[in-house]
Amino acid sequence: MNLTFIGPSGVGKGTHANRLEQEFKLLHLSTGDLLRENLQARTDLGSRARGYMDRGELVPDELVDAMIEERLRRADSSQGVLFDGFPSTLYQAKFLDHFFEGVGRKLDAAIYFKVSDAEVISRLSGRLICQKCQTPYHARFKPPRMAGACDVCDGKLYQREDDTPEMVRLRLRAFQRAMGPVVDYYHKAGRLLILNGEGQVEDVYRQVVQAVTAVQQRGTWMPTGEEVHLLTEGKAPIVLPTKRAARRTLDLVLLGGPGCGKGTQAEQLSRELKLPHVATGDLFRDNLKQQTPLGKLAKSYMDRGELVPDDITEAMVRDRLARPDAAEGFILDGFPRTLPQAQALAELMHEMQRQLAGVLYINVSDEDIVGRLSARLICRNCQASYHLQFKPPAKPGICDSCGGELYQRDDDNPTTVRARLKTFHAQTEPLIEYYQKAGLISEVSGHGDVSTVTARTQAAAKAIAKSRRKG
């Protein structure tokens, strides 16, 4: 029997999973624990994850997938698995089904803990976490035996900086955008169970045991279509960007696979159009370096060996696009990467009384990308990107911008690049379809030398700007 617990932070997934794994002899897996284990053990995957963190970058999805896959391959095939908070996106749900199919397993049920937003906000305001082992407690539902001290390791308990009503609301919104398609996916497959997660812990746990027993005995406890509709109704409707807006700004998004040249083209467009180049990788690093409130919040996740959630990235983008230099437009590079992030951007633009002018999709074949990344060099100091063929540094091994040392990343090898491309295609195809429906996609061939691709990209951007002025 293989199960997953899904629901927003604060609904009790971890608390109930810890008890259920003992009662039903299940292997309990959470992405946070897996990431910490790999970091502490300094496995190959952990070292690669640490490399991203040390560079001030987000740990990519394909690395998390690889950790899940590696752990499952080591698991006893006769032991059931209980996932806690995974999958959190439709891409991850499909990845898990595909992997399970290959090893003769299947996910039997996804159990969703239904808790109102108001209750989640209330719960998280009372949540306490152990600084040492990350065990969660709650002042009302699960208090420690000794105030301020962890029952497990005697570590000091603290309240996270993001367990404030404002940040919890942003987190809930990000969760709802990502989880709606996951709920639909499991409901259509007849594997979704919805439990009322409110009430006393023991009462909720009895529901959990009854539901799991029904799954184990092949009983039926599937929700009706109406129950599923009520679960997602009004939570995160799909928002399609349009070309109508109160202000006619030149707001552009660049899409493309790793190594397609987005960063180079964004820099060229920024100079040509006199618009700021907003690269989310740089934005993330800047917030960390300047120790902004969002940077400190992101670092707190990284220091705990956890994945930085989407709501923090979204908040960084929101703050950056609201600055005066982006008042007439921007060139956004690296965000959105997924459909939920695209919907977050559409909502943000609506709040700003603006709409995207266009989306430039730089299309390069997978094999060309594999070849390109094998010749990519990165500055250790400022993370500037170079290429031995297309964008060589003025002095071999030295960054033109800051004089830092250039090196090749461990993940720029053919096997790893192909894994990254697989994730890119799975996540980006729905994104391209989303923007095509809105009439915003302009596809640009990324093949050829830099000057040729630059000419194509600038021509496409200028056509969008001209159409914007006329519209």
Buried (B, 14 or more C-beta within 10 A) or exposed (E): BBBBBBBBBBBBBBBBBBBBBEEBEBBBBBBBBBBBBBBEEEBEBBEBBBBBBEBBBBBBBBBBBBBBBBBBEEBEEEEBBBBBBBBBBBBBBBBBBEBBEEEEBEBBBBBBBBBEBEBBBBBBBBBBBBEEEBBBBBBEBBBBEEEEBBBEEEBEBEBBEBBBEEBBBBBBBBBBBBBBBBBBBBBEBEBBBBBEBBEEBEEBBEBBBEBBEBBBEEEEBBBEEEBBEEBBEEBBEBBBBBBEBEEBBBBBBBBBBBBBBBBBBBBBBBEBBEBBBBBBBBBBBBBBEEEBEBBEBBBBBBEBBBBBBBBBBBBBBBBBBEEEEBBBBBBBBBBBBBBBBBBBBBBBBBEBEBBBBBBBBBBBBBEBBBBBBBBBBBBBEEBBBBBBEBBBBEEEEBBBEEEBEBEBBEBBEEEBBBBBBBBBEBBBEBBBEBBEEBEBBBBBEBBEEBEEBBEBBBEBBEEBBEEBEEE
